[in-house]
Amino acid sequence: MKILVTGCKGMLGRDCMDYLAVAQEPVGVDLEDGDLALAGIAEDICQRVDPQWIVHCAAWTDVDGAESAPDQAHSANVTATENLAGWCGRSGCGLTYISTDYVFSGADAGGGYDEEEPRDPVNRYGLTKAQGEEIVAALSTPWQIVRTSWLFGDGPVNFPRTILRLLSQRESLSVVNDQEGCPTFTRDLAHVIGFLVHRGLGGIFHATNSGVCTWYDLAREVAVLTGSDPDRIQPCGSDVYPRPAVRPNCSVLRSRRLEEAGCPARPGWQDALARYLPLLTSGRSRFQ
Ligand SMILES: NC(=O)c1ccc[n+]([C@@H]2O[C@H](COP(=O)([O-])OP(=O)(O)OC[C@H]3O[C@@H](n4cnc5c(N)ncnc54)[C@H](OP(=O)(O)O)[C@@H]3O)[C@@H](O)[C@H]2O)c1
């Protein structure tokens, strides 16, 4: 099966390219190959590659930036998805759309969200990703929506990378302890995406590393795993760090459909973090 991976130079896209290459040769495209929000460009790319399946990782991922640049976020997350979905509809190609826990508000989460729960985003990034989901879910060709959360992997910006830097610059730091979620290593997520694509399973799936924590818990674990004193990190409330975009206070994703599909159990987030951090501390990351 010929697979096209969009956003192939992004944090998740790179791992999808590496993992999918184990079974077949994926073709990757990124912004430098053309803006997928331009209908002619998306059409040209799809016609040239002529894939049987598209793993759509390309997106506007700057959550706070989406508040001040809503048109650009809409263009990347909605229009680009619409263009790819249009081609899939005409050609019969399958589409995997990577989505986010931020399609939920966090209100009344009751310990987490199942796949069927209604979308109710509270920020512009979440709104554009939810609109992208609606486009994909209306397809008559095979489609998958894979919601994930709190990604870390070999990219220039992610939470563990920021904490590692701050620990090297400051004596102590305060980290938000009133938002809960499921941290996810892009490498582990790429395996789940491969599992779903190869089986052609349809519908919405939640895919994260297992376990739940707050940003504070995650920051402490970064300290522990890199030999710093975790007590240099203090818990605080979100009100201490007002951000342009509101965040859900609980965006835990429950992965019932993935388990029913027989997907191997995903490693815990601490295990995933322990496998990721050496990339940063050994200087092997592409982004030093
Ligand atoms: N990061 C997270 O914590 C997180 C959490 C939940 C879900 N997700 C979802 O997971 C997916 C992958 O996220 P990520 O963090 O790996 O993303 P990323 O590192 O930001 O990579 C996204 C890639 O898409 C490219 N791109 C953006 N707009 C494009 C366009 N209009 N046409 C073509 N390419 C375009 C970007 O290019 P430039 O870099 O040049 O702009 C970038 O290379 C996204 O769908 C995201 O919404 C992410």
The ligand as an SDF file (V2000), in Angstrom:
LIG
                    3D

 48 52  0  0  0  0  0  0  0  0999 V2000
    2.0650   18.6620   19.6700 N   0  0  0  0  0  0  0  0  0  0  0  0
    1.1300   18.1960   20.4910 C   0  0  0  0  0  0  0  0  0  0  0  0
    1.2700   18.2250   21.7230 O   0  0  0  0  0  0  0  0  0  0  0  0
   -0.1250   17.5940   19.9270 C   0  0  0  0  0  0  0  0  0  0  0  0
   -1.1120   17.1420   20.8160 C   0  0  0  0  0  0  0  0  0  0  0  0
   -2.2730   16.5600   20.2950 C   0  0  0  0  0  0  0  0  0  0  0  0
   -2.4240   16.4230   18.9180 C   0  0  0  0  0  0  0  0  0  0  0  0
   -1.4690   16.8860   18.0800 N   0  0  0  0  0  0  0  0  0  0  0  0
   -1.6880   16.7260   16.6310 C   0  0  0  0  0  0  0  0  0  0  0  0
   -0.6850   15.8340   16.1510 O   0  0  0  0  0  0  0  0  0  0  0  0
   -0.3260   16.1810   14.8130 C   0  0  0  0  0  0  0  0  0  0  0  0
    1.1860   16.3090   14.7200 C   0  0  0  0  0  0  0  0  0  0  0  0
    1.6150   17.3100   15.6530 O   0  0  0  0  0  0  0  0  0  0  0  0
    3.1640   17.7220   15.7610 P   0  0  0  0  0  0  0  0  0  0  0  0
    3.3350   18.3680   17.0860 O   0  0  0  0  0  0  0  0  0  0  0  0
    4.0290   16.5780   15.3410 O   0  0  0  0  0  0  0  0  0  0  0  0
    3.2020   18.8600   14.6310 O   0  0  0  0  0  0  0  0  0  0  0  0
    4.4360   19.7620   14.1610 P   0  0  0  0  0  0  0  0  0  0  0  0
    5.7160   19.2700   14.7390 O   0  0  0  0  0  0  0  0  0  0  0  0
    4.0320   21.1800   14.3630 O   0  0  0  0  0  0  0  0  0  0  0  0
    4.4640   19.4290   12.5900 O   0  0  0  0  0  0  0  0  0  0  0  0
    3.4480   19.8390   11.7400 C   0  0  0  0  0  0  0  0  0  0  0  0
    4.0560   19.9680   10.3560 C   0  0  0  0  0  0  0  0  0  0  0  0
    3.0340   20.3680    9.4410 O   0  0  0  0  0  0  0  0  0  0  0  0
    3.5590   21.3900    8.6130 C   0  0  0  0  0  0  0  0  0  0  0  0
    2.4610   22.2120    8.1090 N   0  0  0  0  0  0  0  0  0  0  0  0
    1.7510   23.1490    8.7780 C   0  0  0  0  0  0  0  0  0  0  0  0
    0.8330   23.7020    7.9810 N   0  0  0  0  0  0  0  0  0  0  0  0
    0.9430   23.1060    6.7700 C   0  0  0  0  0  0  0  0  0  0  0  0
    0.2780   23.2770    5.5190 C   0  0  0  0  0  0  0  0  0  0  0  0
   -0.7030   24.1830    5.3660 N   0  0  0  0  0  0  0  0  0  0  0  0
    0.6490   22.5070    4.4710 N   0  0  0  0  0  0  0  0  0  0  0  0
    1.6580   21.6210    4.6150 C   0  0  0  0  0  0  0  0  0  0  0  0
    2.3290   21.4070    5.7630 N   0  0  0  0  0  0  0  0  0  0  0  0
    1.9800   22.1550    6.8340 C   0  0  0  0  0  0  0  0  0  0  0  0
    4.4850   22.1700    9.5300 C   0  0  0  0  0  0  0  0  0  0  0  0
    5.3960   22.9480    8.7990 O   0  0  0  0  0  0  0  0  0  0  0  0
    6.1140   24.2220    9.5240 P   0  0  0  0  0  0  0  0  0  0  0  0
    6.7650   23.6920   10.7630 O   0  0  0  0  0  0  0  0  0  0  0  0
    7.0790   24.6900    8.4990 O   0  0  0  0  0  0  0  0  0  0  0  0
    5.0140   25.1660    9.8450 O   0  0  0  0  0  0  0  0  0  0  0  0
    5.1590   21.0340   10.3050 C   0  0  0  0  0  0  0  0  0  0  0  0
    6.2910   20.5220    9.6460 O   0  0  0  0  0  0  0  0  0  0  0  0
   -1.1010   17.4540   14.4850 C   0  0  0  0  0  0  0  0  0  0  0  0
   -2.2540   17.1120   13.7670 O   0  0  0  0  0  0  0  0  0  0  0  0
   -1.5040   18.0030   15.8360 C   0  0  0  0  0  0  0  0  0  0  0  0
   -2.6990   18.7650   15.7590 O   0  0  0  0  0  0  0  0  0  0  0  0
   -0.3240   17.4590   18.5390 C   0  0  0  0  0  0  0  0  0  0  0  0
  1  2  1  0
  2  3  2  0
  2  4  1  0
  4  5  1  0
  4 48  2  0
  5  6  2  0
  6  7  1  0
  7  8  2  0
  8  9  1  0
  8 48  1  0
  9 10  1  0
  9 46  1  0
 10 11  1  0
 11 12  1  0
 11 44  1  0
 12 13  1  0
 13 14  1  0
 14 15  2  0
 14 16  1  0
 14 17  1  0
 17 18  1  0
 18 19  2  0
 18 20  1  0
 18 21  1  0
 21 22  1  0
 22 23  1  0
 23 24  1  0
 23 42  1  0
 24 25  1  0
 25 26  1  0
 25 36  1  0
 26 27  1  0
 26 35  1  0
 27 28  2  0
 28 29  1  0
 29 30  1  0
 29 35  2  0
 30 31  1  0
 30 32  2  0
 32 33  1  0
 33 34  2  0
 34 35  1  0
 36 37  1  0
 36 42  1  0
 37 38  1  0
 38 39  2  0
 38 40  1  0
 38 41  1  0
 42 43  1  0
 44 45  1  0
 44 46  1  0
 46 47  1  0
M  CHG  2   8   1  16  -1
M  END
$$$$
